[in-house]
Amino acid sequence: MTSTVVRCRLAQRLSELDSSRLADIAVYGGDAPVQVVRDRLPRIRTMSKGIMVDCLLQYEATGWTGMIPDACANTELHIPESYAPWLWAWPSKFVSRMESAGSRVVLVAGSGGFSEGFDTPEALERVPGGFTGFVWTNRIADVAPLINR
């Protein structure tokens, strides 16, 4: 089975879901398969390296104005904590702006290496005050009781 067929099947399956269910879903992965989902189902949050780079570069150029680029609409942005402070209006206004564009902001630990999460109490202390987005963890059973939201 070709990857194009798989991409089309995923998009077809997702298109069959109720709109309330689609609001909870995000699709992320390689640029090509994610773009198929993004083209066919633009209301689903998507993320790939290309989507992230496109959104964030445009935002860096215009974020000081309060404008949210179209490239940032309906995305799932996994922002590395080492990069986050360089974003215009980080953290609270940035998250609010992205939410107004239908996007979800997920803070990932460190420099954004593969699956770096806030997995310890000490790591959670690095989440900035005023951050209202999501936090990536690989240890939800350990971390969830420590989060007061």
N, C-alpha and C positions, 0 to 999 in steps of 0.2 A: 504494500500500500504506500503510495507516495505521500510526502509531507503535505502537499497541496490538498489531497483528499482529506487527511486528518484535520487540517485547518478548517476546511469547509464543514466537516462534520461537527467540530466543536462549535463553530458559529451557528450552525443549524440547530444543534441541541440547545444552546443558550437562547436562541430566538423563540423557543417553545416554552420558556419559563414565564411565569407570571411577573408583571412589572415590579411588584413589591419584592419579589425574590431577587430580581436583577439589581435592585438598589443595594443589596448586601454583597454582591459579587465583584471581585476585581480579577482581571486576567493579566498575568505577567509572564514574561519569557523572552524569547528571541524576537528580534525586530520583525521578521517576515510573518511568522504566525500571529503575533499580536496585532500586526497591522490589518490582517484579514478580519479579525474580530472587531477592531476599531472601525473599519470601513463599513462592515455590515451592521454593527450594533453600536452606534456612536454614544449611546447613553450608558454603556457599561464602562466602568473605570478600567483603564488599561495602563500597563507600564512595561517598557522595554528600555534598553540603554538609549536607543535613538530617541524615543519619546521624552525621556528624562532630560537628555542633553538639549534637545530642541526647546522644551519648555523652559528650562532653567537658564539657558543662554539668553533667550528672549526676555525673560523676567529680569535678569541682571541688567539688561540694557534699558528696561523701561520701568522697573519696579519702584523706583523713586517717585514716579508720577502717580502711583496707586493703580495703574492700569494692569490688567491681567491678560497676558497674551492668549489668543485662541488656542495656541499649542498646549496650554495648561488646562484646558477644559476636559473634564471627565477623565482625570488621570489618577493614578496611584503613585504618589511620589515618595520614594524611600530615600530620605535625606540623611547622609552620614553626619554624625554629630560634629566631626571636624570641619565639615563644609558649611553647616547650618548657620553659624554666626555671621557668615559673609552675605547671607541673603537679606535683601531689603526688608525691613520691618519684622525681622525674626525676634521672638517666636510668635507672639499672639496675633499680630496683624497679618503676618504671612499666612498662618494657618487659616485665619478668618477669610482672607482674600481667596485662598485656594478653595475653601469650602463653598464660597459664593459662586465659584466656577464649576461646582460639582465634583471637586477633587478631594482626595483624602491624603493627608500628610502622615507619614510613618517615619519616626526618628529611629535610625539604626545606629548601633554603637560603633565607635572608632572611626575608621576611614571608609567604612562601607564594604569591607571585604566580605567574602561569601558568608552569609548568615551570621554576621556579628550581631549579637543581641545584648540587651541589658538583662543579664542573667543572675546578678547578685544584688544584695542590698547596697553595696558600695557603688555598683554601676548605676543603679537607679538614682543615686544622689547627684549624678551628672546631668540628669534630665532638667532642663532649665525651668525656673519658676515662670509661670504664665503660659507654658506649653499646654495646649488643649488637644493636640492631635493624638495619634496612636504611637505606641512604643513597641518596637520589635524585641521579642524575647524567644529564647529556645528553651526556657525553663518556666513555663506558665504556672505550673503547680507551685513552684517556689516563689515566684514573683507576684502573682495575682493578689495574695493576701497582704502584700506590702503597699499596693497601690490603693489610694483612698479616693476613687472617683466612681 
